[in-house]
Amino acid sequence: MKKSHFPSKAEVIEYINSSNGRIGKRDIARAFGIKGDNRTK
C-alpha cells in the first residue's frame, strides 16, 4: 500500500484495521511513503 501523499486520519485507521498483527509508527510511515520530518506529524 504505497502512497505519496500525507494520509488522513481515516486512511491511517483503515490501514491499521486492515493489517494483521501490531502496527507501529514506522510501519505506518513506510506504508504511506512518509519520510524525513513529515514522520513526526
C-alpha positions in Angstrom: 0.0 0.0 0.0 2.4 2.7 -1.2 1.1 6.2 -1.4 2.7 9.5 -2.0 0.5 11.9 0.0 0.1 12.6 3.7 -2.7 10.3 4.8 -5.9 11.4 6.6 -6.8 10.1 10.0 -9.4 7.9 8.4 -6.8 6.4 6.0 -4.5 5.6 8.8 -7.3 3.9 10.8 -8.3 1.9 7.7 -4.7 0.8 7.3 -4.4 -0.3 10.9 -7.7 -2.1 10.8 -6.8 -4.0 7.6 -3.4 -5.1 8.8 -2.6 -8.3 10.7 -0.7 -8.0 14.0 0.7 -5.0 15.6 1.3 -1.8 13.6 3.9 0.7 14.8 4.6 4.3 13.8 7.4 3.2 11.4 5.0 0.7 9.7 2.5 3.5 9.1 5.2 5.9 7.7 6.6 3.2 5.5 3.1 2.2 4.1 2.3 5.8 3.2 5.7 6.7 1.9 6.2 9.4 4.6 9.9 10.4 5.1 12.0 12.8 7.0 10.5 15.4 9.2 7.0 14.5 8.0 7.1 11.3 10.0 6.7 13.2 13.3 3.4 14.7 12.1 
